[in-house]
């Protein structure tokens, strides 16, 4: 769209609509292809490869707008004929080709054999159906815990991206470019944590990772008190790379937070997919999850913007945010324990799809 001079915001909106439609299919199909006990592993690999692609995409984007890439791309024969004359246009063309490659990969996804009734198309009927699906998940004793956790996690994760940038500027004296490397370190940690969860955490034990959410919040609080003046000005040599000690510690901090997040969220995603598949259908629960997560992102970013607007010191903002995450996760753990006093709901993990399930 941008290649034909459509406003970038409209183009981004189209991408967002596509992502909103694709996500339930991407995660929902796992429950149709795999048995419940393999869902954590599958989610781990999806999260790991997704984060890896984000990192690679960031690197690719930086390369595409560089002078070296511009000279190569604009020197290709035939681009001028189709109206590609600038570096941004050439970069967008490459990204378009990447999207086409992804579409071709989708053609290789096997038919799961699952067939559903014809879906509703009227707006009011869709809203009623969505409200019903939301109620089902929030009233299910396992679904409500996993949905609460993933909703909190993604809201916190989106806010953490901005917090990391502010923290790197305030505590480490980094500019925006170098601060973004800290975000990449968090992403690397998420990938490591996600793959570790895929290997180590069975679906039956998925709720055992809940305390890691508290740990993630406490680690974020600790971040508020770290700055480069706490450590001596010592240079560390790692092969050909030379880094100040405080930067090395900061990178380790970011990777650790990311690893906690990845190890924590993957089993929760798998449990929610499983309960959604049992109670609703493969895609319905993911749609409900995405809606709740996006609302959480908006509310948490609004809260973060309010704190910044009030000109609170950055360490205070980070400490308040980390305390909120810690307290929220502690309350979720208490919620789960109260449910468990009624009966052992974890025995339902791995059960077969209900007959007459809403579709």
C-alpha positions in Angstrom: 0.0 0.0 0.0 2.8 2.4 0.9 4.4 1.7 -2.5 1.3 3.2 -4.1 1.4 6.3 -1.8 -1.2 5.1 0.7 -0.8 6.8 4.1 1.5 4.7 6.3 -1.1 4.7 9.2 -3.7 3.1 6.9 -1.1 0.5 5.8 -0.2 -0.3 9.4 -3.9 -0.6 10.2 -4.3 -3.2 7.4 -1.3 -5.1 8.9 -2.9 -5.0 12.3 -6.2 -6.4 11.0 -4.4 -9.2 9.3 -2.5 -10.0 12.5 -5.7 -10.0 14.5 -7.2 -12.5 12.1 -4.1 -14.6 11.7 -3.2 -15.0 15.4 -6.2 -17.2 16.4 -5.5 -19.4 13.4 -1.7 -19.6 14.1 -2.1 -20.7 17.7 -5.5 -22.4 17.4 -4.3 -24.8 14.8 -1.8 -26.3 17.3 -4.7 -27.9 19.2 -5.9 -29.5 16.0 -2.5 -30.8 15.0 -1.1 -31.9 18.4 -2.2 -33.7 21.6 -2.4 -31.6 24.8 0.9 -32.9 26.2 2.8 -31.4 23.3 1.2 -27.9 23.4 3.9 -26.4 25.7 6.7 -27.6 23.5 4.9 -26.3 20.4 4.2 -22.9 22.0 7.8 -22.7 23.1 9.1 -23.1 19.6 6.6 -20.7 18.2 7.5 -18.0 20.8 11.2 -18.7 20.3 11.1 -18.5 16.5 8.7 -15.5 16.7 11.1 -13.5 18.9 14.1 -14.7 16.7 12.3 -13.3 13.7 11.6 -10.0 15.5 15.3 -9.7 16.2 16.3 -10.7 12.6 13.6 -8.3 11.3 15.1 -5.4 13.4 18.5 -6.2 12.0 17.2 -6.5 8.5 15.3 -3.2 8.8 18.5 -1.4 10.0 20.4 -2.9 7.1 17.8 -2.0 4.5 17.9 1.7 5.3 21.7 1.8 5.4 23.7 3.4 2.6 25.3 0.2 1.6 22.0 -1.6 1.1 20.5 1.4 -0.6 23.3 1.4 -3.2 22.8 -2.3 -3.9 19.0 -2.3 -4.1 18.7 0.9 -6.2 21.4 -0.4 -8.5 19.2 -3.5 -9.4 17.9 -3.3 -13.0 14.3 -2.7 -13.5 13.4 -1.1 -10.2 13.2 2.4 -11.8 10.8 1.1 -14.4 8.3 0.1 -11.7 8.7 3.4 -9.8 11.2 2.3 -7.1 13.6 5.3 -6.8 14.3 5.8 -3.1 15.8 3.9 -0.2 12.5 3.6 1.7 10.7 2.3 -1.4 13.3 -0.3 -2.0 13.2 -1.4 1.6 9.4 -1.7 1.5 9.7 -3.8 -1.6 12.0 -6.2 0.1 9.6 -6.4 3.1 6.8 -7.1 0.7 8.8 -10.0 -0.8 9.3 -11.4 2.8 5.5 -11.3 3.3 5.0 -13.1 0.0 7.5 -15.8 1.1 5.6 -16.2 4.4 2.4 -16.6 2.5 4.0 -19.4 0.4 5.1 -21.1 3.6 1.5 -21.1 4.8 0.5 -23.1 1.8 2.6 -26.0 3.2 0.5 -26.1 6.5 -1.3 -29.5 6.4 -5.1 -29.8 6.5 -5.9 -30.8 10.1 -9.2 -32.4 9.1 -11.2 -30.2 11.6 -14.5 -28.9 10.3 -16.7 -26.4 11.9 -20.2 -25.1 11.4 -20.7 -22.1 9.2 -19.7 -19.1 11.3 -22.0 -16.2 12.1 -21.6 -13.1 10.0 -24.0 -10.5 11.5 -22.3 -8.0 13.8 -24.8 -8.4 16.7 -24.6 -12.2 16.5 -20.8 -12.0 16.5 -20.8 -9.7 19.6 -23.1 -12.0 21.5 -21.0 -15.0 20.5 -17.8 -13.3 21.6 -19.4 -12.3 24.9 -20.4 -15.9 25.5 -16.8 -17.1 24.7 -15.4 -14.5 27.1 -17.7 -15.6 29.9 -16.9 -19.3 29.4 -13.2 -18.7 29.7 -13.4 -16.3 32.6 -15.6 -18.7 34.6 -13.6 -21.8 33.9 -11.3 -22.4 36.9 -8.2 -23.1 34.7 -9.1 -20.8 31.9 -9.6 -17.8 34.2 -6.1 -18.2 35.8 -4.3 -18.6 32.4 -6.3 -15.8 30.8 -5.6 -13.5 33.8 -1.9 -14.3 33.6 -1.5 -13.8 29.8 -3.6 -10.6 29.9 -1.3 -9.2 32.7 1.8 -10.5 31.0 1.3 -8.9 27.6 0.2 -5.6 29.1 3.3 -5.6 31.2 5.5 -6.7 28.4 4.4 -3.9 26.1 5.0 -1.3 28.8 8.4 -2.9 29.7 9.6 -2.1 26.2 9.2 1.7 26.9 10.5 1.3 30.4 13.7 -0.3 29.2 14.3 2.6 26.8 13.7 5.2 29.6 15.8 3.2 32.0 18.7 2.8 29.6 18.7 6.6 29.0 18.4 7.5 32.7 20.6 4.9 34.4 23.1 4.1 31.7 23.3 7.3 29.7 22.5 5.6 26.4 21.0 7.1 23.3 17.9 5.7 21.6 19.9 3.5 19.2 22.0 1.8 22.0 18.9 1.6 24.3 17.1 -0.4 21.6 19.9 -3.0 21.9 18.7 -3.5 25.5 15.3 -4.4 24.0 17.0 -6.9 21.8 18.6 -8.4 24.9 15.2 -8.8 26.5 13.9 -10.5 23.3 16.9 -12.9 23.3 16.0 -13.8 26.9 12.4 -14.4 25.9 13.5 -16.8 23.2 15.8 -18.7 25.5 13.1 -18.9 28.2 10.5 -20.0 25.8 12.6 -22.8 24.3 13.6 -23.9 27.8 9.9 -24.1 28.9 9.2 -26.1 25.7 11.8 -28.7 26.8 11.2 -28.7 30.6 7.6 -27.9 31.4 4.8 -30.5 30.7 1.2 -29.2 30.3 0.2 -30.9 33.6 2.7 -28.8 35.4 2.0 -25.5 33.6 0.6 -23.8 36.7 3.8 -24.4 38.6 5.4 -21.5 36.8 3.1 -18.9 38.4 5.8 -17.9 41.0 8.0 -16.8 38.2 5.6 -14.0 37.5 6.3 -12.7 41.0 10.0 -13.1 40.3 9.7 -11.1 37.1 8.0 -8.2 39.0 10.6 -8.2 41.8 13.4 -8.2 39.2 11.8 -5.2 37.6 11.7 -3.4 40.9 15.4 -4.2 41.4 16.1 -2.6 38.0 14.9 0.7 39.4 17.9 0.8 41.8 20.6 -0.1 39.2 22.7 2.6 37.4 26.2 2.8 36.1 27.5 4.7 39.1 27.1 1.6 41.3 30.0 -0.2 39.7 33.6 0.7 39.1 34.6 1.9 35.6 36.1 -1.4 34.5 36.3 -2.6 30.9 35.5 -6.2 30.2 37.0 -8.0 27.2 34.8 -10.6 25.5 36.7 -11.8 22.5 36.8 -8.9 20.1 34.2 -7.0 22.1 35.0 -4.6 24.9 32.2 -3.5 27.3 32.1 -1.5 30.5 31.2 -3.7 33.5 27.9 -1.9 34.1 26.9 -2.6 30.5 27.6 -6.3 30.9 25.6 -6.4 34.0 22.8 -4.5 32.4 22.7 -6.9 29.4 22.6 -9.8 31.8 19.7 -8.1 33.7 17.7 -7.8 30.4 18.4 -11.3 29.3 17.4 -12.6 32.8 14.1 -10.7 32.8 13.3 -11.9 29.2 14.1 -15.5 30.1 11.8 -15.3 33.1 9.1 -13.9 30.9 9.5 -16.6 28.2 9.6 -19.5 30.6 6.6 -18.1 32.4 4.2 -17.2 29.5 4.7 -20.3 27.2 3.0 -22.8 29.6 0.2 -20.3 30.3 -0.4 -19.9 26.6 -0.5 -23.6 26.1 -2.9 -24.1 29.0 -5.3 -21.4 27.7 -5.2 -22.9 24.2 -6.0 -26.4 25.7 -9.0 -25.1 27.8 -10.3 -23.0 24.9 -10.2 -26.0 22.6 -11.9 -28.2 25.2 -14.6 -25.7 26.0 -15.0 -23.6 22.8 -13.0 -24.2 19.6 -9.4 -23.9 18.4 -9.6 -20.2 17.5 -12.3 -18.7 19.7 -10.2 -18.8 22.9 -7.3 -17.1 21.1 -9.5 -14.3 19.9 -10.8 -13.8 23.4 -7.2 -13.9 24.7 -6.0 -11.3 22.1 -8.8 -9.0 22.9 -8.1 -9.1 26.7 -4.3 -8.7 26.0 -4.8 -5.6 23.8 -7.1 -4.0 26.3 -4.4 -4.7 29.0 -1.7 -3.1 26.7 -3.8 0.0 26.2 -4.6 0.4 29.9 -1.0 -0.2 31.1 0.5 2.1 28.5 -2.1 4.7 29.6 -1.0 4.2 33.2 2.7 4.5 32.2 2.0 7.7 30.1 0.2 9.2 33.2 3.2 8.5 35.4 5.5 10.1 32.8 3.1 13.0 32.5 3.3 13.6 36.2 7.1 13.9 35.8 7.8 11.2 38.4 11.4 10.2 38.5 12.2 7.2 36.3 13.2 4.9 39.2 9.9 5.6 40.8 8.0 4.7 37.6 10.0 1.5 37.3 9.5 0.6 41.0 5.7 1.3 40.8 5.4 -0.8 37.7 7.3 -3.7 39.1 5.4 -3.5 42.4 2.1 -3.6 40.4 3.2 -6.7 38.5 4.4 -8.4 41.7 1.2 -7.7 43.6 -1.0 -8.7 40.7 0.8 -12.0 40.2 0.6 -12.7 44.0 -3.1 -12.2 43.9 -3.5 -14.5 40.9 -1.6 -17.2 42.9 -3.9 -16.7 45.8 -6.9 -16.9 43.4 -5.6 -20.2 42.1 -5.0 -21.6 45.6 -8.6 -20.7 46.5 -9.9 -22.6 43.5 -7.8 -25.6 44.4 -9.3 -25.8 47.8 -12.7 -26.5 46.1 -11.2 -29.4 44.2 -8.0 -30.3 42.2 -8.8 -28.6 38.9 -5.5 -29.5 37.4 -6.9 -33.0 36.9 -8.9 -31.5 34.0 -5.6 -30.6 32.2 -5.4 -33.0 29.2 -9.1 -34.0 29.1 -10.7 -34.6 25.7 -12.8 -32.1 23.9 -16.4 -31.8 25.2 -19.2 -33.1 23.1 -21.5 -30.3 21.9 -18.7 -27.8 22.4 -19.6 -24.3 21.3 -18.2 -23.6 17.9 
